[in-house]
Amino acid sequence: MSAGKVIIVTGGSGLVGKAIETIVAEEDSKGENWIFLSSQDGDLCDYKATESIFNKYKPTHVIHLAAMVGGLFHNLSHNLDFLRNNLHINDNVLQLSYETGVKKVVSCLSTCIFPDKTSYPIDETMVHNGPPHPSNFGYSYAKRLIDVANHAYHEQHGCMFTSVIPCNVFGPHDNFNLESSHVIPALIRKLYDSIERGDDKFCVLGSGTPLRQFIYSLDLAKLIIWVLRNYEEVEPIILSVDEQAEVTIKQVAEELVKSFNFKGDIVFDTTKADGQYKKTANNSKLRNYLPEFQFTPFDVAVKETVEWFKINHKTART
């Protein structure tokens, strides 16, 4: 990608947006002008507000991260909200990108969009092969429709709109709200609070047996920047750690206990739902492009995230 580009990042104040901002600040940005948007810049659910943002910054490229997101239990009770809000956000961003002549859009999807009943590992060809898990069908269908829209914009208008599908992301600047966050930040917050109260037990909701692949936000940021500059397919690409890096929720809890140096016991509340048991992703397409890419070891990434939260817990999203 040549110099003189204006790149807006929707959801730029969130987990992945902040990670991209960190990586961009550390490198030669090649003359690119990066603009990181937050909800304070305008409501992307509203077409006119979105239009004002595009008219103000006149982007040539867009990384679309903004979404209504949440953890398992928040999704279970708000599927309609997740569906409607994300449909509005995605439609506005893609349509304004087309109308204003944006050269490339990279949207961020999620492995939770894949069918609940499927064979493993999942790959990019399997997105639409069946219904997603019922716990988050609203979010999942809204995200799937980005892929549908990307193909439609390309077919009808020749737009280079594409998408990435990361596995579970965590890192500094995550959402640590117990009601709406994903598993690692929720457990970090819960364990931190337990230690502050002097508890001798760390309670984890569910059995601890579900399997997940986790990618450190800084690693994902590097890969999304690579996609923006180099990946020229409309078809989505999975950005995930390797299959052998998959861990159980129990292993996540144990790694957090080590990082916090917690001396109490881990207790699993098996009366609570586990959600989808596994969603193992195949990253062979990514590996074909970047065979030598080195992911941050899970224990190192967890330790760095815990240390960030301990320093920033008063100002972190909680």
Phi, psi and omega in degrees: 000127185280172183289168176082021180267144174249114186246116173262141178245107176286149186066030186290346179264002181270190184306303185285322178301316179295325178293318177298317178301320179297314182293317180299321181293336184272348187240173171283113185283006173057035179078008180280142176257109183263131179234119184256112184270152172231178179298338178291341180280346179150156181273108183289349172288342183256125183299313183296321178294321178293319178300320179298321178297314181293322179292326181289313188263340179049060183292147170263337181219151181226132164254115187259102180250339188299136179192158165277118184231163178184171180277184186307308189286330175291318177298318184304325185257001185222035184300322179296316179299316179297321179295304188293314182296317181288327174299314180297313181301310185293319180296317180295315182295315181290319180294318178292328176297318176295311185296328183261006174078026176301133186283329182205137174236130173245111179260150182257120177258210183199150178293345179290351178284346184289160180302145177292316180261104185203171173270159181235149002283155177277149175225182189297338183279354191252006187305318190254021188276003180168172182295147175286177178299136184297342182293333184220039185295328180297308178299316186295314181293323177298319179290321177302323183292342171298315179298317177299313181296319179304315180293322181292317178296323179292316182293318186273327187234356180076018183289142172265078176252125182225182182210155175244150180236093178279154168283192184299126185256143174209163177154188177302150179072017177289174173269116184255023177284126185296333183276334188231003184268168176278179197296312184294309178298326178296318180289325175299311180298316183295317180291320177301314180295321179298317179295319180298325179279348182082022180294152175254007178227145177243109186268124178249127181287133181097183186276342184085359185272337180304148182255141178215149167261133181240133177245134178291137187301326180290325175293316179298321179301314179300320182289321178295320177298319176299316179300315180301319186273335193229336187273123187238040175245143172287327179302141181292163176229131178284127175250096186217155169294169181292160183300324182289351178273000180297139181227159175275163175296328176299317178295324176300312180300318180294323179292323177294319178301319178296315184295326178273352185056042180279132186260359181275192183260151171266129179239132180256124180271093186283000174281347181264152185292146176270338188075200182297133185293317180206160173208052184302126183253144177265119182258026184296328178297315176299316182295330176295325178279316186232071185296337186259005183298132182255117175277146176296129178306142186303315182296324179293315180297319178296314181299316180294323179291318178298315180297321178298316182293320180299324179283325190248016188298333181286335182247353179293158178290106181231000000 
